Amino acid sequence: ASDLVLSVELEQKASIYGFQPDSKRHQVLKISVLLPKCIATSRRILENGFSWTGSKSQIDGYKTYETNIDFEIRLMADLNIVGCNWIEIPAGKYFIRHMVTRGLTQQLKIQSRCQIELDVWAHDIISYPAEGDWQRIAPLRIMSYDIECAGRKGIFPEPEHDPVIQIASMIIRQGDKEEFIKTVFTLGTCANIAGVEVMACKTEHELLEKWADFVREVDPDIITGYNIQNFDFAYLLARAKHLNISTFPYLGRLKDVKTTARTTVLQSKQLGRRENKQINLEGRILFDLLL
């Protein structure tokens, strides 16, 4: 268990609650642990109090700070990384993952669909503030899409009953003036559309399977559309589950992580009770134009 605690440092800090520039600093212990999942356990032990092995005395609980912050945010704060800024991985400080073949067995070290996958110590990463030349935006690959369902007359489409008959997608690079891919996956035949590649599919199963393969092949950084978070993605995932398409819900960049639609509830006096779908797309950003 001692291997899970990397360091314990004594620092002078002030609580952010009611913070003022001249707020009194107090001595606090900064505890760094090996894995994010260790944070919750450490917090529980420290707040509930503990006793030493062989000792009858009980140590009172401590107040903890910043233990409910997502580890990704913690990493960004520690390394001064902000959203979409440029970072540098210095030469000689990283290890590129690749396929390794040993005898008759093949061990896959690559865990994602990224073009380059590497390991680096966090503190070897160099983060550049968004100033001067580092203000330019990377040529991010952006995909927008929309689906069409064959709904029953007078009834809003339901994934248990109503099929998806078309999915239209466009891909553009940030900074370009025109899209470089325009495609429509359609169930059955469809008239030709100027400048658009029409992919005719014989079955809905084939349509959904080919579109999922298309997303993984195009590998967009950002996926956008109108109401895609609360409708399109949730509908496609539910429809694929209904049709038993086991390969469909792997739309993020981590190969073994399923994309799911989880219902979250937000409640406030101003907006009342609102339900939203939370879609995980590891390695991609979902930008819904409606939200």
Helices and strands as residue ranges (DSSP letters): G 2-4, E 5-13, E 26-33, H 37-48, H 71-79, E 87-88, E 94-96, E 99-102, E 105-108, E 118-120, G 122-124, E 126-127, G 132-135, E 141-149, E 164-173, E 181-187, E 197-201, H 204-218, E 222-225, I 228-232, H 233-242, E 261-268, E 272-279, E 285-288
